[in-house]
Amino acid sequence: MIKKVTEMTSLLNSYHKLQEEWEYIEDPTYSRSIGSHVCMTCSKFNYANQPNFGSILCCNWHQKLIFHGQHLTHSCELYQKKERFSIEKKLSH
């Protein structure tokens, strides 16, 4: 359990560092996409949630940040489909 907490803390710290160093992806790099061919379904898409900063969305291929909302509507020419894509739902009783 302690190892998981330590790993998560270092992951959040690295994403905070990324947020300070990486720039945002601009329109010439990626464009509007129709259907499921969007950043969120790309194997290079990644994100982290931080209490002070909210969600940080990024592309590991371009090493740049993605504007909120555009991960659902945009993709680039380097798009690589995730082999396994799932969304977990929590049911409240």
mmCIF file as gemmi writes it, N, C-alpha and C atoms, coordinates in Angstrom:
data_model
loop_
_atom_site.group_PDB
_atom_site.id
_atom_site.type_symbol
_atom_site.label_atom_id
_atom_site.label_alt_id
_atom_site.label_comp_id
_atom_site.label_asym_id
_atom_site.label_entity_id
_atom_site.label_seq_id
_atom_site.pdbx_PDB_ins_code
_atom_site.Cartn_x
_atom_site.Cartn_y
_atom_site.Cartn_z
_atom_site.occupancy
_atom_site.B_iso_or_equiv
_atom_site.pdbx_formal_charge
_atom_site.auth_seq_id
_atom_site.auth_asym_id
_atom_site.pdbx_PDB_model_num
ATOM 1 N N . MET Axp A 1 ? 0.827 -1.198 0 1 0 ? 1 A 1
ATOM 2 C CA . MET Axp A 1 ? 0 0 0 1 0 ? 1 A 1
ATOM 3 C C . MET Axp A 1 ? 0.868 1.257 0 1 0 ? 1 A 1
ATOM 4 N N . ILE Axp A 2 ? 1.904 1.273 0.815 1 0 ? 2 A 1
ATOM 5 C CA . ILE Axp A 2 ? 2.776 2.443 0.884 1 0 ? 2 A 1
ATOM 6 C C . ILE Axp A 2 ? 3.474 2.659 -0.456 1 0 ? 2 A 1
ATOM 7 N N . LYS Axp A 3 ? 3.867 1.56 -1.1 1 0 ? 3 A 1
ATOM 8 C CA . LYS Axp A 3 ? 4.527 1.668 -2.393 1 0 ? 3 A 1
ATOM 9 C C . LYS Axp A 3 ? 3.608 2.327 -3.418 1 0 ? 3 A 1
ATOM 10 N N . LYS Axp A 4 ? 2.315 1.938 -3.428 1 0 ? 4 A 1
ATOM 11 C CA . LYS Axp A 4 ? 1.354 2.529 -4.361 1 0 ? 4 A 1
ATOM 12 C C . LYS Axp A 4 ? 1.2 4.025 -4.111 1 0 ? 4 A 1
ATOM 13 N N . VAL Axp A 5 ? 1.084 4.419 -2.867 1 0 ? 5 A 1
ATOM 14 C CA . VAL Axp A 5 ? 0.93 5.833 -2.521 1 0 ? 5 A 1
ATOM 15 C C . VAL Axp A 5 ? 2.172 6.607 -2.96 1 0 ? 5 A 1
ATOM 16 N N . THR Axp A 6 ? 3.353 6.047 -2.723 1 0 ? 6 A 1
ATOM 17 C CA . THR Axp A 6 ? 4.6 6.701 -3.121 1 0 ? 6 A 1
ATOM 18 C C . THR Axp A 6 ? 4.681 6.836 -4.632 1 0 ? 6 A 1
ATOM 19 N N . GLU Axp A 7 ? 4.301 5.76 -5.368 1 0 ? 7 A 1
ATOM 20 C CA . GLU Axp A 7 ? 4.321 5.813 -6.823 1 0 ? 7 A 1
ATOM 21 C C . GLU Axp A 7 ? 3.354 6.868 -7.337 1 0 ? 7 A 1
ATOM 22 N N . MET Axp A 8 ? 2.173 6.944 -6.753 1 0 ? 8 A 1
ATOM 23 C CA . MET Axp A 8 ? 1.168 7.915 -7.193 1 0 ? 8 A 1
ATOM 24 C C . MET Axp A 8 ? 1.65 9.336 -6.905 1 0 ? 8 A 1
ATOM 25 N N . THR Axp A 9 ? 2.286 9.546 -5.761 1 0 ? 9 A 1
ATOM 26 C CA . THR Axp A 9 ? 2.811 10.873 -5.434 1 0 ? 9 A 1
ATOM 27 C C . THR Axp A 9 ? 3.874 11.284 -6.438 1 0 ? 9 A 1
ATOM 28 N N . SER Axp A 10 ? 4.771 10.36 -6.79 1 0 ? 10 A 1
ATOM 29 C CA . SER Axp A 10 ? 5.811 10.722 -7.764 1 0 ? 10 A 1
ATOM 30 C C . SER Axp A 10 ? 5.2 10.961 -9.141 1 0 ? 10 A 1
ATOM 31 N N . LEU Axp A 11 ? 4.151 10.205 -9.506 1 0 ? 11 A 1
ATOM 32 C CA . LEU Axp A 11 ? 3.461 10.426 -10.774 1 0 ? 11 A 1
ATOM 33 C C . LEU Axp A 11 ? 2.831 11.814 -10.803 1 0 ? 11 A 1
ATOM 34 N N . LEU Axp A 12 ? 2.151 12.193 -9.735 1 0 ? 12 A 1
ATOM 35 C CA . LEU Axp A 12 ? 1.53 13.522 -9.676 1 0 ? 12 A 1
ATOM 36 C C . LEU Axp A 12 ? 2.583 14.618 -9.727 1 0 ? 12 A 1
ATOM 37 N N . ASN Axp A 13 ? 3.703 14.413 -9.052 1 0 ? 13 A 1
ATOM 38 C CA . ASN Axp A 13 ? 4.788 15.402 -9.093 1 0 ? 13 A 1
ATOM 39 C C . ASN Axp A 13 ? 5.355 15.54 -10.498 1 0 ? 13 A 1
ATOM 40 N N . SER Axp A 14 ? 5.5 14.419 -11.204 1 0 ? 14 A 1
ATOM 41 C CA . SER Axp A 14 ? 6.038 14.5 -12.565 1 0 ? 14 A 1
ATOM 42 C C . SER Axp A 14 ? 5.06 15.206 -13.489 1 0 ? 14 A 1
ATOM 43 N N . TYR Axp A 15 ? 3.744 14.972 -13.319 1 0 ? 15 A 1
ATOM 44 C CA . TYR Axp A 15 ? 2.768 15.677 -14.143 1 0 ? 15 A 1
ATOM 45 C C . TYR Axp A 15 ? 2.725 17.162 -13.813 1 0 ? 15 A 1
ATOM 46 N N . HIS Axp A 16 ? 2.915 17.523 -12.55 1 0 ? 16 A 1
ATOM 47 C CA . HIS Axp A 16 ? 2.98 18.94 -12.198 1 0 ? 16 A 1
ATOM 48 C C . HIS Axp A 16 ? 4.181 19.581 -12.888 1 0 ? 16 A 1
ATOM 49 N N . LYS Axp A 17 ? 5.304 18.864 -12.925 1 0 ? 17 A 1
ATOM 50 C CA . LYS Axp A 17 ? 6.488 19.363 -13.611 1 0 ? 17 A 1
ATOM 51 C C . LYS Axp A 17 ? 6.217 19.505 -15.106 1 0 ? 17 A 1
ATOM 52 N N . LEU Axp A 18 ? 5.499 18.53 -15.68 1 0 ? 18 A 1
ATOM 53 C CA . LEU Axp A 18 ? 5.138 18.597 -17.097 1 0 ? 18 A 1
ATOM 54 C C . LEU Axp A 18 ? 4.284 19.824 -17.376 1 0 ? 18 A 1
ATOM 55 N N . GLN Axp A 19 ? 3.335 20.087 -16.494 1 0 ? 19 A 1
ATOM 56 C CA . GLN Axp A 19 ? 2.447 21.224 -16.701 1 0 ? 19 A 1
ATOM 57 C C . GLN Axp A 19 ? 3.251 22.515 -16.761 1 0 ? 19 A 1
ATOM 58 N N . GLU Axp A 20 ? 4.309 22.615 -15.984 1 0 ? 20 A 1
ATOM 59 C CA . GLU Axp A 20 ? 5.128 23.821 -15.99 1 0 ? 20 A 1
ATOM 60 C C . GLU Axp A 20 ? 6.02 23.909 -17.222 1 0 ? 20 A 1
ATOM 61 N N . GLU Axp A 21 ? 6.498 22.757 -17.737 1 0 ? 21 A 1
ATOM 62 C CA . GLU Axp A 21 ? 7.467 22.753 -18.82 1 0 ? 21 A 1
ATOM 63 C C . GLU Axp A 21 ? 6.853 22.591 -20.212 1 0 ? 21 A 1
ATOM 64 N N . TRP Axp A 22 ? 5.796 21.795 -20.327 1 0 ? 22 A 1
ATOM 65 C CA . TRP Axp A 22 ? 5.218 21.515 -21.638 1 0 ? 22 A 1
ATOM 66 C C . TRP Axp A 22 ? 4.29 22.633 -22.079 1 0 ? 22 A 1
ATOM 67 N N . GLU Axp A 23 ? 4.218 22.845 -23.39 1 0 ? 23 A 1
ATOM 68 C CA . GLU Axp A 23 ? 3.288 23.807 -23.968 1 0 ? 23 A 1
ATOM 69 C C . GLU Axp A 23 ? 2.04 23.063 -24.412 1 0 ? 23 A 1
ATOM 70 N N . TYR Axp A 24 ? 1.013 23.81 -24.8 1 0 ? 24 A 1
ATOM 71 C CA . TYR Axp A 24 ? -0.208 23.192 -25.306 1 0 ? 24 A 1
ATOM 72 C C . TYR Axp A 24 ? -0.079 22.891 -26.798 1 0 ? 24 A 1
ATOM 73 N N . ILE Axp A 25 ? -0.744 21.822 -27.234 1 0 ? 25 A 1
ATOM 74 C CA . ILE Axp A 25 ? -0.776 21.479 -28.649 1 0 ? 25 A 1
ATOM 75 C C . ILE Axp A 25 ? -1.564 22.545 -29.389 1 0 ? 25 A 1
ATOM 76 N N . GLU Axp A 26 ? -1.045 23.001 -30.504 1 0 ? 26 A 1
ATOM 77 C CA . GLU Axp A 26 ? -1.721 24.015 -31.317 1 0 ? 26 A 1
ATOM 78 C C . GLU Axp A 26 ? -2.47 23.348 -32.475 1 0 ? 26 A 1
ATOM 79 N N . ASP Axp A 27 ? -3.4 24.075 -33.099 1 0 ? 27 A 1
ATOM 80 C CA . ASP Axp A 27 ? -4.248 23.535 -34.155 1 0 ? 27 A 1
ATOM 81 C C . ASP Axp A 27 ? -3.525 22.897 -35.346 1 0 ? 27 A 1
ATOM 82 N N . PRO Axp A 28 ? -2.404 23.422 -35.849 1 0 ? 28 A 1
ATOM 83 C CA . PRO Axp A 28 ? -1.783 22.746 -36.992 1 0 ? 28 A 1
ATOM 84 C C . PRO Axp A 28 ? -1.344 21.31 -36.682 1 0 ? 28 A 1
ATOM 85 N N . THR Axp A 29 ? -1.043 21.018 -35.424 1 0 ? 29 A 1
ATOM 86 C CA . THR Axp A 29 ? -0.606 19.68 -35.036 1 0 ? 29 A 1
ATOM 87 C C . THR Axp A 29 ? -1.75 18.687 -35.058 1 0 ? 29 A 1
ATOM 88 N N . TYR Axp A 30 ? -2.915 19.124 -34.63 1 0 ? 30 A 1
ATOM 89 C CA . TYR Axp A 30 ? -4.063 18.223 -34.602 1 0 ? 30 A 1
ATOM 90 C C . TYR Axp A 30 ? -5.317 18.962 -35.017 1 0 ? 30 A 1
ATOM 91 N N . SER Axp A 31 ? -6.309 18.211 -35.478 1 0 ? 31 A 1
ATOM 92 C CA . SER Axp A 31 ? -7.514 18.845 -36.009 1 0 ? 31 A 1
ATOM 93 C C . SER Axp A 31 ? -8.759 18.117 -35.521 1 0 ? 31 A 1
ATOM 94 N N . ARG Axp A 32 ? -9.913 18.718 -35.796 1 0 ? 32 A 1
ATOM 95 C CA . ARG Axp A 32 ? -11.19 18.123 -35.403 1 0 ? 32 A 1
ATOM 96 C C . ARG Axp A 32 ? -11.336 16.742 -36.002 1 0 ? 32 A 1
ATOM 97 N N . SER Axp A 33 ? -11.878 15.834 -35.22 1 0 ? 33 A 1
ATOM 98 C CA . SER Axp A 33 ? -12.06 14.466 -35.661 1 0 ? 33 A 1
ATOM 99 C C . SER Axp A 33 ? -13.503 14.042 -35.406 1 0 ? 33 A 1
ATOM 100 N N . ILE Axp A 34 ? -14.001 13.168 -36.243 1 0 ? 34 A 1
ATOM 101 C CA . ILE Axp A 34 ? -15.38 12.691 -36.106 1 0 ? 34 A 1
ATOM 102 C C . ILE Axp A 34 ? -15.346 11.242 -35.637 1 0 ? 34 A 1
ATOM 103 N N . GLY Axp A 35 ? -16.24 10.896 -34.727 1 0 ? 35 A 1
ATOM 104 C CA . GLY Axp A 35 ? -16.32 9.519 -34.25 1 0 ? 35 A 1
ATOM 105 C C . GLY Axp A 35 ? -15.404 9.253 -33.072 1 0 ? 35 A 1
ATOM 106 N N . SER Axp A 36 ? -14.932 8.015 -32.983 1 0 ? 36 A 1
ATOM 107 C CA . SER Axp A 36 ? -14.119 7.615 -31.835 1 0 ? 36 A 1
ATOM 108 C C . SER Axp A 36 ? -12.627 7.809 -32.071 1 0 ? 36 A 1
ATOM 109 N N . HIS Axp A 37 ? -12.254 8.383 -33.191 1 0 ? 37 A 1
ATOM 110 C CA . HIS Axp A 37 ? -10.852 8.621 -33.546 1 0 ? 37 A 1
ATOM 111 C C . HIS Axp A 37 ? -10.412 9.962 -32.927 1 0 ? 37 A 1
ATOM 112 N N . VAL Axp A 38 ? -10.342 10.012 -31.584 1 0 ? 38 A 1
ATOM 113 C CA . VAL Axp A 38 ? -9.998 11.239 -30.858 1 0 ? 38 A 1
ATOM 114 C C . VAL Axp A 38 ? -8.872 10.96 -29.861 1 0 ? 38 A 1
ATOM 115 N N . CYS Axp A 39 ? -8.275 12.016 -29.361 1 0 ? 39 A 1
ATOM 116 C CA . CYS Axp A 39 ? -7.129 11.886 -28.45 1 0 ? 39 A 1
ATOM 117 C C . CYS Axp A 39 ? -7.395 10.921 -27.292 1 0 ? 39 A 1
ATOM 118 N N . MET Axp A 40 ? -8.569 10.986 -26.703 1 0 ? 40 A 1
ATOM 119 C CA . MET Axp A 40 ? -8.874 10.167 -25.542 1 0 ? 40 A 1
ATOM 120 C C . MET Axp A 40 ? -8.757 8.672 -25.844 1 0 ? 40 A 1
ATOM 121 N N . THR Axp A 41 ? -8.985 8.275 -27.1 1 0 ? 41 A 1
ATOM 122 C CA . THR Axp A 41 ? -8.904 6.858 -27.472 1 0 ? 41 A 1
ATOM 123 C C . THR Axp A 41 ? -7.552 6.499 -28.086 1 0 ? 41 A 1
ATOM 124 N N . CYS Axp A 42 ? -6.602 7.422 -28.044 1 0 ? 42 A 1
ATOM 125 C CA . CYS Axp A 42 ? -5.258 7.187 -28.596 1 0 ? 42 A 1
ATOM 126 C C . CYS Axp A 42 ? -4.368 6.556 -27.525 1 0 ? 42 A 1
ATOM 127 N N . SER Axp A 43 ? -3.485 5.669 -27.936 1 0 ? 43 A 1
ATOM 128 C CA . SER Axp A 43 ? -2.589 4.996 -26.983 1 0 ? 43 A 1
ATOM 129 C C . SER Axp A 43 ? -1.574 5.955 -26.357 1 0 ? 43 A 1
ATOM 130 N N . LYS Axp A 44 ? -1.374 7.114 -26.945 1 0 ? 44 A 1
ATOM 131 C CA . LYS Axp A 44 ? -0.405 8.088 -26.422 1 0 ? 44 A 1
ATOM 132 C C . LYS Axp A 44 ? -1.042 9.115 -25.482 1 0 ? 44 A 1
ATOM 133 N N . PHE Axp A 45 ? -2.366 9.093 -25.35 1 0 ? 45 A 1
ATOM 134 C CA . PHE Axp A 45 ? -3.08 10.018 -24.467 1 0 ? 45 A 1
ATOM 135 C C . PHE Axp A 45 ? -2.862 9.608 -23.017 1 0 ? 45 A 1
ATOM 136 N N . ASN Axp A 46 ? -2.673 10.593 -22.152 1 0 ? 46 A 1
ATOM 137 C CA . ASN Axp A 46 ? -2.522 10.322 -20.736 1 0 ? 46 A 1
ATOM 138 C C . ASN Axp A 46 ? -3.1 11.485 -19.938 1 0 ? 46 A 1
ATOM 139 N N . TYR Axp A 47 ? -3.384 11.243 -18.678 1 0 ? 47 A 1
ATOM 140 C CA . TYR Axp A 47 ? -3.939 12.292 -17.823 1 0 ? 47 A 1
ATOM 141 C C . TYR Axp A 47 ? -3.601 12.014 -16.371 1 0 ? 47 A 1
ATOM 142 N N . ALA Axp A 48 ? -3.734 13.043 -15.565 1 0 ? 48 A 1
ATOM 143 C CA . ALA Axp A 48 ? -3.589 12.923 -14.117 1 0 ? 48 A 1
ATOM 144 C C . ALA Axp A 48 ? -4.536 13.917 -13.474 1 0 ? 48 A 1
ATOM 145 N N . ASN Axp A 49 ? -5.017 13.58 -12.307 1 0 ? 49 A 1
ATOM 146 C CA . ASN Axp A 49 ? -5.881 14.482 -11.548 1 0 ? 49 A 1
ATOM 147 C C . ASN Axp A 49 ? -5.102 15.004 -10.356 1 0 ? 49 A 1
ATOM 148 N N . GLN Axp A 50 ? -5.114 16.311 -10.189 1 0 ? 50 A 1
ATOM 149 C CA . GLN Axp A 50 ? -4.448 16.924 -9.05 1 0 ? 50 A 1
ATOM 150 C C . GLN Axp A 50 ? -5.432 17.826 -8.335 1 0 ? 50 A 1
ATOM 151 N N . PRO Axp A 51 ? -5.45 17.769 -7.02 1 0 ? 51 A 1
ATOM 152 C CA . PRO Axp A 51 ? -6.403 18.591 -6.264 1 0 ? 51 A 1
ATOM 153 C C . PRO Axp A 51 ? -6.291 20.089 -6.558 1 0 ? 51 A 1
ATOM 154 N N . ASN Axp A 52 ? -5.081 20.609 -6.688 1 0 ? 52 A 1
ATOM 155 C CA . ASN Axp A 52 ? -4.891 22.04 -6.881 1 0 ? 52 A 1
ATOM 156 C C . ASN Axp A 52 ? -5.034 22.483 -8.337 1 0 ? 52 A 1
ATOM 157 N N . PHE Axp A 53 ? -4.83 21.562 -9.28 1 0 ? 53 A 1
ATOM 158 C CA . PHE Axp A 53 ? -4.8 21.943 -10.683 1 0 ? 53 A 1
ATOM 159 C C . PHE Axp A 53 ? -5.901 21.299 -11.523 1 0 ? 53 A 1
ATOM 160 N N . GLY Axp A 54 ? -6.68 20.382 -10.967 1 0 ? 54 A 1
ATOM 161 C CA . GLY Axp A 54 ? -7.692 19.67 -11.741 1 0 ? 54 A 1
ATOM 162 C C . GLY Axp A 54 ? -7.034 18.624 -12.62 1 0 ? 54 A 1
ATOM 163 N N . SER Axp A 55 ? -7.68 18.272 -13.706 1 0 ? 55 A 1
ATOM 164 C CA . SER Axp A 55 ? -7.135 17.262 -14.61 1 0 ? 55 A 1
ATOM 165 C C . SER Axp A 55 ? -6.092 17.871 -15.531 1 0 ? 55 A 1
ATOM 166 N N . ILE Axp A 56 ? -5.024 17.126 -15.739 1 0 ? 56 A 1
ATOM 167 C CA . ILE Axp A 56 ? -3.987 17.52 -16.682 1 0 ? 56 A 1
ATOM 168 C C . ILE Axp A 56 ? -4.028 16.494 -17.803 1 0 ? 56 A 1
ATOM 169 N N . LEU Axp A 57 ? -4.326 16.945 -19.014 1 0 ? 57 A 1
ATOM 170 C CA . LEU Axp A 57 ? -4.425 16.075 -20.174 1 0 ? 57 A 1
ATOM 171 C C . LEU Axp A 57 ? -3.183 16.283 -21.029 1 0 ? 57 A 1
ATOM 172 N N . CYS Axp A 58 ? -2.571 15.186 -21.5 1 0 ? 58 A 1
ATOM 173 C CA . CYS Axp A 58 ? -1.36 15.355 -22.29 1 0 ? 58 A 1
ATOM 174 C C . CYS Axp A 58 ? -1.195 14.26 -23.33 1 0 ? 58 A 1
ATOM 175 N N . CYS Axp A 59 ? -0.353 14.547 -24.313 1 0 ? 59 A 1
ATOM 176 C CA . CYS Axp A 59 ? 0.019 13.605 -25.349 1 0 ? 59 A 1
ATOM 177 C C . CYS Axp A 59 ? 1.482 13.239 -25.123 1 0 ? 59 A 1
ATOM 178 N N . ASN Axp A 60 ? 1.736 11.977 -24.821 1 0 ? 60 A 1
ATOM 179 C CA . ASN Axp A 60 ? 3.114 11.544 -24.582 1 0 ? 60 A 1
ATOM 180 C C . ASN Axp A 60 ? 3.942 11.525 -25.86 1 0 ? 60 A 1
ATOM 181 N N . TRP Axp A 61 ? 3.283 11.387 -27.015 1 0 ? 61 A 1
ATOM 182 C CA . TRP Axp A 61 ? 4 11.376 -28.29 1 0 ? 61 A 1
ATOM 183 C C . TRP Axp A 61 ? 4.562 12.764 -28.601 1 0 ? 61 A 1
ATOM 184 N N . HIS Axp A 62 ? 3.689 13.778 -28.508 1 0 ? 62 A 1
ATOM 185 C CA . HIS Axp A 62 ? 4.102 15.156 -28.806 1 0 ? 62 A 1
ATOM 186 C C . HIS Axp A 62 ? 4.769 15.83 -27.612 1 0 ? 62 A 1
ATOM 187 N N . GLN Axp A 63 ? 4.615 15.239 -26.433 1 0 ? 63 A 1
ATOM 188 C CA . GLN Axp A 63 ? 5.077 15.825 -25.182 1 0 ? 63 A 1
ATOM 189 C C . GLN Axp A 63 ? 4.537 17.236 -25.017 1 0 ? 63 A 1
ATOM 190 N N . LYS Axp A 64 ? 3.217 17.325 -25.17 1 0 ? 64 A 1
ATOM 191 C CA . LYS Axp A 64 ? 2.514 18.599 -25.003 1 0 ? 64 A 1
ATOM 192 C C . LYS Axp A 64 ? 1.203 18.362 -24.276 1 0 ? 64 A 1
ATOM 193 N N . LEU Axp A 65 ? 0.679 19.442 -23.718 1 0 ? 65 A 1
ATOM 194 C CA . LEU Axp A 65 ? -0.599 19.386 -23.021 1 0 ? 65 A 1
ATOM 195 C C . LEU Axp A 65 ? -1.745 19.528 -24.011 1 0 ? 65 A 1
ATOM 196 N N . ILE Axp A 66 ? -2.909 19.02 -23.634 1 0 ? 66 A 1
ATOM 197 C CA . ILE Axp A 66 ? -4.11 19.106 -24.468 1 0 ? 66 A 1
ATOM 198 C C . ILE Axp A 66 ? -5.125 19.97 -23.731 1 0 ? 66 A 1
ATOM 199 N N . PHE Axp A 67 ? -5.71 20.927 -24.429 1 0 ? 67 A 1
ATOM 200 C CA . PHE Axp A 67 ? -6.743 21.772 -23.827 1 0 ? 67 A 1
ATOM 201 C C . PHE Axp A 67 ? -7.927 20.919 -23.393 1 0 ? 67 A 1
ATOM 202 N N . HIS Axp A 68 ? -8.534 21.272 -22.265 1 0 ? 68 A 1
ATOM 203 C CA . HIS Axp A 68 ? -9.694 20.538 -21.761 1 0 ? 68 A 1
ATOM 204 C C . HIS Axp A 68 ? -10.817 20.551 -22.792 1 0 ? 68 A 1
ATOM 205 N N . GLY Axp A 69 ? -11.407 19.4 -23.012 1 0 ? 69 A 1
ATOM 206 C CA . GLY Axp A 69 ? -12.5 19.269 -23.965 1 0 ? 69 A 1
ATOM 207 C C . GLY Axp A 69 ? -12.035 18.859 -25.348 1 0 ? 69 A 1
ATOM 208 N N . GLN Axp A 70 ? -10.836 19.273 -25.749 1 0 ? 70 A 1
ATOM 209 C CA . GLN Axp A 70 ? -10.361 18.928 -27.082 1 0 ? 70 A 1
ATOM 210 C C . GLN Axp A 70 ? -9.882 17.485 -27.172 1 0 ? 70 A 1
ATOM 211 N N . HIS Axp A 71 ? -9.685 16.831 -26.039 1 0 ? 71 A 1
ATOM 212 C CA . HIS Axp A 71 ? -9.335 15.408 -26.064 1 0 ? 71 A 1
ATOM 213 C C . HIS Axp A 71 ? -10.519 14.559 -26.535 1 0 ? 71 A 1
ATOM 214 N N . LEU Axp A 72 ? -11.706 15.156 -26.543 1 0 ? 72 A 1
ATOM 215 C CA . LEU Axp A 72 ? -12.924 14.467 -26.988 1 0 ? 72 A 1
ATOM 216 C C . LEU Axp A 72 ? -13.278 14.766 -28.439 1 0 ? 72 A 1
ATOM 217 N N . THR Axp A 73 ? -12.641 15.776 -29.029 1 0 ? 73 A 1
ATOM 218 C CA . THR Axp A 73 ? -13.04 16.217 -30.371 1 0 ? 73 A 1
ATOM 219 C C . THR Axp A 73 ? -11.901 16.295 -31.379 1 0 ? 73 A 1
ATOM 220 N N . HIS Axp A 74 ? -10.656 16.077 -30.956 1 0 ? 74 A 1
ATOM 221 C CA . HIS Axp A 74 ? -9.505 16.25 -31.849 1 0 ? 74 A 1
ATOM 222 C C . HIS Axp A 74 ? -8.607 15.012 -31.876 1 0 ? 74 A 1
ATOM 223 N N . SER Axp A 75 ? -7.841 14.884 -32.951 1 0 ? 75 A 1
ATOM 224 C CA . SER Axp A 75 ? -6.778 13.881 -33.045 1 0 ? 75 A 1
ATOM 225 C C . SER Axp A 75 ? -5.726 14.393 -34.022 1 0 ? 75 A 1
ATOM 226 N N . CYS Axp A 76 ? -4.603 13.667 -34.114 1 0 ? 76 A 1
ATOM 227 C CA . CYS Axp A 76 ? -3.538 14.08 -35.03 1 0 ? 76 A 1
ATOM 228 C C . CYS Axp A 76 ? -3.211 12.949 -35.996 1 0 ? 76 A 1
ATOM 229 N N . GLU Axp A 77 ? -2.282 13.219 -36.893 1 0 ? 77 A 1
ATOM 230 C CA . GLU Axp A 77 ? -1.912 12.226 -37.909 1 0 ? 77 A 1
ATOM 231 C C . GLU Axp A 77 ? -1.15 11.043 -37.309 1 0 ? 77 A 1
ATOM 232 N N . LEU Axp A 78 ? -0.689 11.147 -36.072 1 0 ? 78 A 1
ATOM 233 C CA . LEU Axp A 78 ? 0.058 10.075 -35.41 1 0 ? 78 A 1
ATOM 234 C C . LEU Axp A 78 ? -0.826 9.214 -34.517 1 0 ? 78 A 1
ATOM 235 N N . TYR Axp A 79 ? -2.142 9.351 -34.661 1 0 ? 79 A 1
ATOM 236 C CA . TYR Axp A 79 ? -3.105 8.627 -33.839 1 0 ? 79 A 1
ATOM 237 C C . TYR Axp A 79 ? -2.833 7.123 -33.862 1 0 ? 79 A 1
ATOM 238 N N . GLN Axp A 80 ? -2.799 6.526 -32.674 1 0 ? 80 A 1
ATOM 239 C CA . GLN Axp A 80 ? -2.65 5.078 -32.544 1 0 ? 80 A 1
ATOM 240 C C . GLN Axp A 80 ? -3.742 4.579 -31.619 1 0 ? 80 A 1
ATOM 241 N N . LYS Axp A 81 ? -4.62 3.759 -32.143 1 0 ? 81 A 1
ATOM 242 C CA . LYS Axp A 81 ? -5.754 3.255 -31.372 1 0 ? 81 A 1
ATOM 243 C C . LYS Axp A 81 ? -5.272 2.438 -30.175 1 0 ? 81 A 1
ATOM 244 N N . LYS Axp A 82 ? -5.924 2.653 -29.031 1 0 ? 82 A 1
ATOM 245 C CA . LYS Axp A 82 ? -5.625 1.85 -27.849 1 0 ? 82 A 1
ATOM 246 C C . LYS Axp A 82 ? -6.084 0.432 -28.111 1 0 ? 82 A 1
ATOM 247 N N . GLU Axp A 83 ? -5.276 -0.53 -27.689 1 0 ? 83 A 1
ATOM 248 C CA . GLU Axp A 83 ? -5.674 -1.921 -27.871 1 0 ? 83 A 1
ATOM 249 C C . GLU Axp A 83 ? -6.868 -2.261 -26.999 1 0 ? 83 A 1
ATOM 250 N N . ARG Axp A 84 ? -6.922 -1.647 -25.837 1 0 ? 84 A 1
ATOM 251 C CA . ARG Axp A 84 ? -8.031 -1.927 -24.916 1 0 ? 84 A 1
ATOM 252 C C . ARG Axp A 84 ? -8.49 -0.596 -24.344 1 0 ? 84 A 1
ATOM 253 N N . PHE Axp A 85 ? -9.732 -0.278 -24.56 1 0 ? 85 A 1
ATOM 254 C CA . PHE Axp A 85 ? -10.283 0.98 -24.064 1 0 ? 85 A 1
ATOM 255 C C . PHE Axp A 85 ? -11.52 0.661 -23.234 1 0 ? 85 A 1
ATOM 256 N N . SER Axp A 86 ? -11.514 1.07 -21.993 1 0 ? 86 A 1
ATOM 257 C CA . SER Axp A 86 ? -12.673 0.812 -21.138 1 0 ? 86 A 1
ATOM 258 C C . SER Axp A 86 ? -12.91 1.991 -20.209 1 0 ? 86 A 1
ATOM 259 N N . ILE Axp A 87 ? -14.135 2.149 -19.85 1 0 ? 87 A 1
ATOM 260 C CA . ILE Axp A 87 ? -14.527 3.182 -18.896 1 0 ? 87 A 1
ATOM 261 C C . ILE Axp A 87 ? -15.191 2.466 -17.728 1 0 ? 87 A 1
ATOM 262 N N . GLU Axp A 88 ? -14.672 2.701 -16.544 1 0 ? 88 A 1
ATOM 263 C CA . GLU Axp A 88 ? -15.245 2.055 -15.367 1 0 ? 88 A 1
ATOM 264 C C . GLU Axp A 88 ? -16.318 2.947 -14.782 1 0 ? 88 A 1
ATOM 265 N N . LYS Axp A 89 ? -17.45 2.342 -14.464 1 0 ? 89 A 1
ATOM 266 C CA . LYS Axp A 89 ? -18.549 3.08 -13.863 1 0 ? 89 A 1
ATOM 267 C C . LYS Axp A 89 ? -18.72 2.612 -12.428 1 0 ? 89 A 1
ATOM 268 N N . LYS Axp A 90 ? -18.96 3.551 -11.546 1 0 ? 90 A 1
ATOM 269 C CA . LYS Axp A 90 ? -19.265 3.217 -10.163 1 0 ? 90 A 1
ATOM 270 C C . LYS Axp A 90 ? -20.757 3.356 -9.962 1 0 ? 90 A 1
ATOM 271 N N . LEU Axp A 91 ? -21.366 2.316 -9.492 1 0 ? 91 A 1
ATOM 272 C CA . LEU Axp A 91 ? -22.799 2.346 -9.242 1 0 ? 91 A 1
ATOM 273 C C . LEU Axp A 91 ? -23.038 2.667 -7.78 1 0 ? 91 A 1
ATOM 274 N N . SER Axp A 92 ? -23.912 3.618 -7.525 1 0 ? 92 A 1
ATOM 275 C CA . SER Axp A 92 ? -24.244 3.932 -6.134 1 0 ? 92 A 1
ATOM 276 C C . SER Axp A 92 ? -25.554 3.251 -5.78 1 0 ? 92 A 1
ATOM 277 N N . HIS Axp A 93 ? -25.586 2.711 -4.596 1 0 ? 93 A 1
ATOM 278 C CA . HIS Axp A 93 ? -26.788 1.984 -4.158 1 0 ? 93 A 1
ATOM 279 C C . HIS Axp A 93 ? -27.641 2.84 -3.269 1 0 ? 93 A 1
